Amino acid sequence: MNISPARITKVLPDSIGAEIGFDVGDAIVSINGMRPRDLIDYQFLCADEVLELEVLDEKGKTHQIEIEKDYDEDLGLEFETALFDGLIQCNNRCPFCFIDQQPPDKRSSLYFKDDDYRLSFLYGSYLTLTNLSQREWDRIEQMRLSPLYVSVHATEPEVRIRLLKNQRAGEILQHIKWFQERRLQIHAQVVVCPGINDGVHLEQTLRDLASFHTGDLPTVASVAVVPVGLTRFRPQEDELVPVTREKAREVIFQVRKFQQELKQNSGSNCVWLADEWFLIAGEELPCEAEYEDYPQIDNGVGSIRLFIKQFLKTARELLPKKVENRKLTWVVGNAVEQAFQPLVKQLNAVSGLSVNMLALSSDYWGQDISVTGLLTGHDLILKLQGVDLGDGILLPSVMLKHGELIFLDDKTVEEVESSLNVKIFPVANVEELIEICIK
C-alpha cells in the first residue's frame, strides 16, 4: 500500500507545531517509526508524550524532530487530506448515486466514488460496508471506530442487491450483528426509491433496524429516511422514478405511524424523516421537540427547524431597530420558501433594511423542487439576470465547495458576480447572515 507523507496545509498559531517551526508544505513521514495511513493513525500516534518525527521539508530535505508534550496535547497541524494512503473506492453501482447523475467534464473530485469507513468515522459520510477487506474490519474493531454511518436502504438481501448491484450487499444484517457483538454503533440511512424499497419493503427495513435499537448502547443509534434525489443527467435505464407529493405523504404517514409504535413499545424513537419529505408533500415541518437531540442533522433531519430556532435566537440578540438603508437579496432553494417567510419578515421589520428572498428551482439539475445546497452558478445567472438585486446577494455557503468559492457546476463566485454585476456575500451560518444585513 502506497502511503504518502502527511503534507501540512496549516499551522495553528501558538501551537506546538508553530513553536517548533513547522511550515506549510512540510510533510510528516513517520511518528515513532510508524507511517500514519490517515488522520486516525496520526491522532492515535500523537497521543504519546514523547514523539520522534521524521519530517520532509518543501525542498525535499529530511529532518528528525523529537517532541515532549502532555499526553493527548495536539500539535496544531492541519493536512492536505485526511487519507494519506488514498481513498477506498466504491464498487457498487447504485442507480441513485449522485456521482452518476452529474454531467461530464467537471472537476475530477466530483467523480470520486468513496466508500471509506475512515471518512465515515471522521466526518459522518455514509458507506455501504460492501467494500471492506478483513484487514479493515479488524482495524474498526481494534481501534473502536464508532459510530460509523451506513447506507442500508433495505435489509431484505434481494432488495438491497438490486439497489446496490453488488452481491455482497445482501449481507447487511450479518454486518449489523457484527457491530452488535462488539458493542460498536452505526447511524443508518434509507434512501427511498419508489417502486423498489418503499411500501412493505420500507416497513421490513425499519422493523429490522429498530430491533437493533435496544440496551444501554444501541447498535443502531438512529435511522434517517430520505427521498431519492434525481437529476436530468441520470442514466435512462436506472428504473428510478421521482418522489411525488402523493408518495411523500404516503411515506410520512407510514413512518409516523411506525414512530408512534416505537414510542409506545419502548418509550424512544430511532427513526427520523428528512425535512425534504415535508417540503415535497407541502406539509408543516415537525415541531422542534420531535427531533430530540438531532441525531441525523447532517442528513437533513431537522436542519431547517434548527436553522429557524438559531435564527430567532440570534435575531433577538443582534437585530437593531434601525440600520442605514440597505437592500439585499437572499437566494435559497424553493424547497424552503414557505418555511423561511417568517425569517424574512423579521429582517424587514428593521427600519432601513430590505431583504428580498428569491427561492429558486434548479434548471441545471432539471428539478422542480430544489434544496439550497444544489443550486449552481448556472441557476443564479439564468434566474437572476435583469433582476434588481440591490446591494448584494446573501449566498448560503452550502452551495459552494467546502473551503472554496466554487459552485457544484464549477462556476466561481467571481464569475457569477461578474455576470450579474453584483456583490455576493457567502454566509456560513445565522450570525454571518444577520451581521451582513446590519453592518
C-alpha positions as CSV (number, residue, x, y, z in Angstrom):
1,M,0.0,0.0,0.0
2,N,1.4,3.4,-1.0
3,I,1.4,5.8,1.9
4,S,2.2,9.4,1.1
5,P,3.8,11.7,3.7
6,A,1.1,13.8,5.5
7,R,1.5,17.2,3.9
8,I,0.8,20.2,6.2
9,T,-1.5,22.9,4.9
10,K,-1.9,25.0,8.1
11,V,0.0,25.5,11.3
12,L,-2.2,26.9,14.1
13,P,-0.8,29.9,15.9
14,D,0.5,29.4,19.4
15,S,0.6,25.6,18.9
16,I,3.4,23.2,19.5
17,G,3.8,23.0,15.7
18,A,4.2,26.8,15.4
19,E,6.7,26.8,18.3
20,I,8.9,24.1,16.7
21,G,8.8,25.9,13.4
22,F,6.7,23.7,11.1
23,D,5.9,25.4,7.8
24,V,3.1,24.9,5.3
25,G,4.4,22.4,2.7
26,D,6.3,20.3,5.3
27,A,5.2,16.7,5.4
28,I,5.3,14.1,8.2
29,V,6.7,10.8,7.1
30,S,6.6,8.9,10.3
31,I,5.8,9.2,14.0
32,N,7.7,7.0,16.4
33,G,8.8,4.8,13.5
34,M,5.2,4.3,12.2
35,R,3.9,5.8,8.9
36,P,0.4,7.1,9.5
37,R,-2.1,5.9,6.9
38,D,-4.6,8.6,7.7
39,L,-5.7,11.2,10.2
40,I,-6.9,8.4,12.6
41,D,-3.4,6.9,12.8
42,Y,-1.9,10.4,13.1
43,Q,-4.2,11.3,16.1
44,F,-3.6,7.9,17.7
45,L,0.2,8.1,17.3
46,C,0.3,11.8,18.5
47,A,-1.3,10.8,21.8
48,D,2.1,9.8,23.3
49,E,4.1,12.1,25.5
50,V,7.3,11.7,23.5
51,L,7.3,11.8,19.7
52,E,10.1,11.2,17.3
53,L,9.1,12.6,13.9
54,E,10.6,12.1,10.5
55,V,9.7,15.3,8.5
56,L,10.3,16.1,4.9
57,D,10.6,19.9,4.2
58,E,9.4,21.6,1.0
59,K,12.9,21.3,-0.5
60,G,12.9,17.5,0.0
61,K,15.3,17.5,2.9
62,T,14.6,15.0,5.8
63,H,14.7,16.2,9.4
64,Q,14.4,14.2,12.7
65,I,12.5,16.0,15.4
66,E,11.8,15.0,19.0
67,I,8.9,16.5,20.9
68,E,8.0,16.2,24.5
69,K,4.4,17.2,25.4
70,D,1.5,16.5,27.6
71,Y,-0.4,13.3,26.8
72,D,-3.2,13.9,24.2
73,E,-1.9,17.5,23.5
74,D,-2.4,18.4,19.9
75,L,0.4,19.6,17.6
76,G,-1.8,22.2,15.9
77,L,-1.3,20.9,12.4
78,E,-3.8,20.6,9.6
79,F,-3.3,18.5,6.5
80,E,-4.0,18.4,2.7
81,T,-6.2,15.3,3.1
82,A,-7.4,13.0,5.9
83,L,-6.3,9.9,3.9
84,F,-2.5,9.5,3.3
85,D,-2.8,6.1,1.6
86,G,-5.6,7.0,-0.9
87,L,-9.4,6.7,-1.0
88,I,-11.2,3.3,-0.7
89,Q,-13.2,3.3,-3.9
90,C,-16.9,2.2,-4.1
91,N,-17.6,-0.9,-6.1
92,N,-21.4,-0.6,-6.0
93,R,-23.5,0.7,-8.9
94,C,-26.4,2.3,-7.1
95,P,-28.7,3.8,-9.7
96,F,-29.5,6.8,-7.4
97,C,-25.8,7.6,-6.8
98,F,-25.3,11.4,-7.2
99,I,-21.9,10.9,-8.7
100,D,-23.5,9.1,-11.7
101,Q,-26.2,11.9,-12.0
102,Q,-23.7,14.6,-12.9
103,P,-22.7,16.0,-16.3
104,P,-19.3,15.0,-17.7
105,D,-16.2,17.3,-17.9
106,K,-16.4,18.9,-14.4
107,R,-13.6,18.9,-11.7
108,S,-12.3,15.4,-11.1
109,S,-13.1,15.4,-7.4
110,L,-16.8,15.4,-8.2
111,Y,-16.5,11.9,-9.7
112,F,-14.7,10.2,-6.8
113,K,-16.9,7.4,-5.5
114,D,-15.7,6.8,-2.0
115,D,-16.9,4.0,0.3
116,D,-14.3,4.8,3.0
117,Y,-15.0,3.9,6.7
118,R,-12.4,6.4,7.8
119,L,-14.3,9.3,6.2
120,S,-17.4,7.9,7.8
121,F,-15.8,7.9,11.3
122,L,-14.1,11.3,10.9
123,Y,-16.8,13.3,9.0
124,G,-20.0,11.3,9.1
125,S,-20.1,10.4,5.4
126,Y,-22.1,7.3,4.5
127,L,-20.6,3.9,3.4
128,T,-22.2,0.6,2.4
129,L,-19.8,-1.9,4.2
130,T,-19.6,-3.8,0.9
131,N,-16.0,-2.7,0.1
132,L,-14.2,-3.6,3.3
133,S,-11.4,-6.1,3.4
134,Q,-10.9,-8.3,6.5
135,R,-7.9,-6.0,7.4
136,E,-10.3,-3.0,7.6
137,W,-12.9,-4.9,9.6
138,D,-10.1,-5.8,12.1
139,R,-9.0,-2.2,12.3
140,I,-12.5,-1.0,13.0
141,E,-12.7,-3.4,15.9
142,Q,-9.2,-2.8,17.3
143,M,-9.4,1.0,17.2
144,R,-13.1,1.1,18.2
145,L,-14.1,3.3,15.3
146,S,-17.6,4.1,16.3
147,P,-20.1,5.3,15.3
148,L,-20.0,4.7,11.6
149,Y,-22.6,6.0,9.2
150,V,-24.1,3.2,7.0
151,S,-26.3,3.4,3.9
152,V,-28.6,0.5,4.5
153,H,-31.5,1.3,2.1
154,A,-33.0,-2.2,2.5
155,T,-32.4,-5.1,4.8
156,E,-34.0,-7.8,2.6
157,P,-31.0,-9.3,0.7
158,E,-32.6,-9.4,-2.8
159,V,-33.9,-5.8,-2.5
160,R,-30.5,-4.4,-1.3
161,I,-28.6,-6.3,-4.0
162,R,-31.0,-4.9,-6.6
163,L,-30.3,-1.4,-5.3
164,L,-26.5,-1.6,-4.9
165,K,-25.9,-4.0,-7.9
166,N,-23.5,-5.9,-5.6
167,Q,-23.9,-9.5,-4.3
168,R,-22.2,-8.6,-1.0
169,A,-25.0,-6.1,-0.3
170,G,-27.2,-8.9,0.8
171,E,-25.1,-9.4,4.0
172,I,-26.2,-6.2,5.7
173,L,-28.0,-7.9,8.7
174,Q,-24.9,-10.0,9.4
175,H,-22.8,-6.9,9.2
176,I,-25.0,-5.1,11.7
177,K,-24.9,-8.1,14.0
178,W,-21.0,-7.9,13.8
179,F,-21.3,-4.3,15.2
180,Q,-23.7,-5.5,17.9
181,E,-21.4,-8.3,19.1
182,R,-18.5,-5.8,19.5
183,R,-20.7,-3.1,21.1
184,L,-20.0,-0.6,18.3
185,Q,-22.6,1.7,16.9
186,I,-23.9,2.8,13.5
187,H,-26.2,5.6,12.2
188,A,-28.2,4.3,9.3
189,Q,-29.8,5.9,6.3
190,V,-32.6,4.6,4.0
191,V,-32.9,6.3,0.6
192,V,-36.4,5.5,-0.5
193,C,-36.8,4.7,-4.2
194,P,-40.5,4.4,-5.2
195,G,-41.4,1.0,-6.5
196,I,-38.2,-0.6,-5.2
197,N,-37.7,-0.3,-1.5
198,D,-40.8,1.5,-0.4
199,G,-44.1,0.2,1.0
200,V,-43.8,-3.3,2.6
201,H,-40.0,-3.3,2.0
202,L,-39.6,0.0,3.9
203,E,-41.7,-1.4,6.7
204,Q,-39.4,-4.5,6.9
205,T,-36.3,-2.4,6.8
206,L,-37.4,-0.1,9.6
207,R,-38.5,-3.1,11.8
208,D,-35.2,-4.9,11.2
209,L,-33.2,-1.7,12.1
210,A,-35.3,-0.9,15.1
211,S,-34.7,-4.4,16.5
212,F,-31.0,-3.3,17.0
213,H,-32.0,-0.1,18.9
214,T,-32.0,-1.7,22.3
215,G,-30.0,-1.7,25.5
216,D,-27.7,1.0,27.0
217,L,-25.6,1.2,23.9
218,P,-28.0,0.6,20.9
219,T,-26.2,-0.8,17.8
220,V,-28.4,1.2,15.5
221,A,-28.3,4.6,17.2
222,S,-30.6,6.3,14.6
223,V,-32.2,5.8,11.1
224,A,-32.8,8.6,8.6
225,V,-35.4,8.0,5.9
226,V,-34.5,10.2,2.9
227,P,-36.3,10.6,-0.5
228,V,-34.3,9.7,-3.6
229,G,-33.0,12.8,-5.5
230,L,-32.8,12.6,-9.3
231,T,-31.3,14.9,-11.9
232,R,-31.7,15.2,-15.6
233,F,-28.2,13.7,-16.2
234,R,-29.1,10.3,-14.7
235,P,-28.8,7.2,-16.8
236,Q,-32.1,6.5,-18.6
237,E,-32.1,2.7,-17.7
238,D,-31.9,3.3,-13.9
239,E,-35.5,2.2,-13.2
240,L,-36.0,5.1,-10.8
241,V,-39.0,7.4,-10.6
242,P,-39.1,10.8,-8.7
243,V,-40.9,11.1,-5.4
244,T,-44.3,12.8,-6.0
245,R,-46.3,14.8,-3.5
246,E,-48.6,11.8,-3.0
247,K,-45.7,9.4,-2.4
248,A,-44.2,11.8,0.1
249,R,-47.4,12.0,2.0
250,E,-47.7,8.2,2.0
251,V,-44.2,7.8,3.4
252,I,-44.7,10.4,6.1
253,F,-47.9,8.6,7.2
254,Q,-46.2,5.2,7.2
255,V,-43.1,6.4,9.1
256,R,-45.0,8.5,11.6
257,K,-47.3,5.5,12.4
258,F,-44.1,3.4,13.0
259,Q,-42.6,6.1,15.2
260,Q,-45.7,6.1,17.4
261,E,-45.5,2.3,17.7
262,L,-41.8,2.6,18.8
263,K,-42.6,5.2,21.4
264,Q,-45.5,3.2,22.8
265,N,-43.4,0.0,23.0
266,S,-40.0,1.3,24.2
267,G,-40.6,5.0,25.0
268,S,-38.0,6.1,22.5
269,N,-37.8,6.8,18.8
270,C,-34.9,5.9,16.5
271,V,-36.4,6.6,13.0
272,W,-36.4,10.1,11.5
273,L,-37.8,11.6,8.4
274,A,-35.7,14.0,6.4
275,D,-37.1,17.5,6.0
276,E,-37.4,17.1,2.3
277,W,-40.4,14.7,2.7
278,F,-42.4,17.6,4.3
279,L,-41.3,20.1,1.7
280,I,-42.2,17.8,-1.2
281,A,-45.5,16.9,0.5
282,G,-46.3,20.6,1.2
283,E,-46.8,19.8,4.8
284,E,-45.8,21.6,8.0
285,L,-42.4,20.6,9.4
286,P,-42.4,18.7,12.7
287,C,-42.1,20.8,15.9
288,E,-38.6,21.2,17.4
289,A,-39.3,18.7,20.3
290,E,-39.9,15.9,17.8
291,Y,-36.2,15.9,16.8
292,E,-34.9,15.3,20.3
293,D,-31.1,15.8,20.1
294,Y,-30.9,16.0,16.3
295,P,-29.1,12.7,15.7
296,Q,-29.3,12.9,11.9
297,I,-28.9,16.7,11.5
298,D,-26.2,16.3,8.8
299,N,-28.6,14.1,6.8
300,G,-31.2,16.9,6.6
301,V,-33.3,15.7,9.5
302,G,-34.3,18.8,11.4
303,S,-31.8,21.1,9.8
304,I,-34.5,23.6,8.7
305,R,-36.1,23.6,12.2
306,L,-32.8,24.1,13.9
307,F,-31.8,26.9,11.5
308,I,-35.1,28.7,12.3
309,K,-34.5,28.2,16.0
310,Q,-31.0,29.6,15.8
311,F,-32.2,32.5,13.6
312,L,-34.9,33.6,16.1
313,K,-32.4,33.4,19.0
314,T,-29.7,35.3,17.1
315,A,-32.1,37.9,15.7
316,R,-33.3,38.7,19.3
317,E,-29.7,39.3,20.3
318,L,-28.3,41.1,17.2
319,L,-31.0,42.8,15.2
320,P,-31.2,46.5,15.9
321,K,-34.3,48.6,15.4
322,K,-32.8,50.6,12.6
323,V,-29.9,50.4,10.1
324,E,-28.6,52.6,7.3
325,N,-30.6,52.0,4.1
326,R,-29.6,48.6,2.7
327,K,-31.2,46.3,0.1
328,L,-30.1,42.7,-0.2
329,T,-31.3,39.6,-2.0
330,W,-31.3,36.2,-0.1
331,V,-31.1,33.3,-2.5
332,V,-32.4,29.9,-1.3
333,G,-33.8,26.7,-2.8
334,N,-37.5,26.8,-3.4
335,A,-38.0,23.8,-1.1
336,V,-37.6,26.1,1.9
337,E,-39.5,29.1,0.6
338,Q,-42.5,28.7,2.9
339,A,-40.5,27.8,6.0
340,F,-38.3,30.9,5.7
341,Q,-41.0,33.5,5.1
342,P,-41.3,34.4,8.8
343,L,-37.5,35.0,8.9
344,V,-37.6,37.4,6.0
345,K,-40.5,39.3,7.7
346,Q,-38.4,39.7,10.9
347,L,-35.4,41.0,8.9
348,N,-37.6,43.5,7.1
349,A,-39.0,44.7,10.4
350,V,-35.7,46.5,10.9
351,S,-36.1,50.1,9.7
352,G,-33.9,50.8,6.7
353,L,-33.3,47.1,5.8
354,S,-34.9,45.5,2.8
355,V,-34.3,41.7,2.3
356,N,-35.9,40.1,-0.8
357,M,-35.8,36.3,-0.6
358,L,-35.7,34.7,-4.0
359,A,-36.5,30.9,-3.9
360,L,-35.2,29.1,-7.0
361,S,-35.5,25.7,-8.5
362,S,-32.5,24.2,-10.3
363,D,-32.6,24.4,-14.1
364,Y,-29.1,22.9,-14.1
365,W,-30.2,19.6,-12.4
366,G,-33.6,19.7,-14.0
367,Q,-35.5,19.8,-10.7
368,D,-38.9,21.5,-10.0
369,I,-38.2,21.5,-6.2
370,S,-34.6,22.1,-5.1
371,V,-32.8,22.3,-1.8
372,T,-30.5,25.2,-1.3
373,G,-27.3,23.2,-1.4
374,L,-27.9,22.0,-5.0
375,L,-28.3,25.5,-6.6
376,T,-25.5,26.2,-9.0
377,G,-23.8,29.3,-10.6
378,H,-25.7,28.5,-13.8
379,D,-29.0,28.7,-11.9
380,L,-28.2,32.0,-10.4
381,I,-27.1,33.6,-13.7
382,L,-30.1,32.2,-15.5
383,K,-32.8,33.2,-12.9
384,L,-31.3,36.5,-11.6
385,Q,-30.3,38.2,-14.9
386,G,-32.0,41.6,-15.1
387,V,-33.4,41.3,-11.5
388,D,-32.8,44.3,-9.1
389,L,-30.6,42.5,-6.6
390,G,-29.9,45.6,-4.5
391,D,-26.6,46.0,-2.7
392,G,-25.7,42.3,-3.0
393,I,-26.7,38.6,-2.7
394,L,-26.8,36.7,0.6
395,L,-25.5,33.3,-0.6
396,P,-25.7,30.3,1.7
397,S,-22.2,28.7,1.6
398,V,-23.8,25.2,1.4
399,M,-23.9,25.9,-2.4
400,L,-20.1,26.1,-2.5
401,K,-17.3,23.5,-2.4
402,H,-16.1,23.3,1.2
403,G,-13.5,26.0,1.8
404,E,-13.6,27.3,-1.7
405,L,-15.7,29.8,-3.7
406,I,-16.8,27.3,-6.4
407,F,-20.3,26.0,-7.1
408,L,-21.2,22.4,-8.0
409,D,-21.2,23.2,-11.7
410,D,-17.6,24.6,-11.4
411,K,-18.6,28.2,-11.8
412,T,-16.8,30.5,-9.4
413,V,-18.4,33.2,-7.2
414,E,-16.3,35.7,-9.1
415,E,-17.8,34.6,-12.4
416,V,-21.4,34.9,-11.1
417,E,-20.6,38.3,-9.6
418,S,-19.3,39.5,-12.9
419,S,-22.3,38.1,-14.9
420,L,-24.9,39.6,-12.6
421,N,-22.8,42.8,-11.8
422,V,-23.5,42.4,-8.1
423,K,-21.5,41.7,-4.9
424,I,-22.0,38.2,-3.5
425,F,-21.8,37.6,0.3
426,P,-21.3,33.9,1.1
427,V,-22.8,33.2,4.5
428,A,-22.0,30.0,6.5
429,N,-24.4,30.5,9.5
430,V,-27.1,32.6,11.0
431,E,-24.6,35.0,12.7
432,E,-22.9,35.8,9.4
433,L,-26.3,36.3,7.7
434,I,-27.5,38.8,10.2
435,E,-24.2,40.6,10.6
436,I,-24.0,41.2,6.8
437,C,-27.6,42.5,6.9
438,I,-26.9,45.1,9.6
439,K,-23.3,46.2,9.2
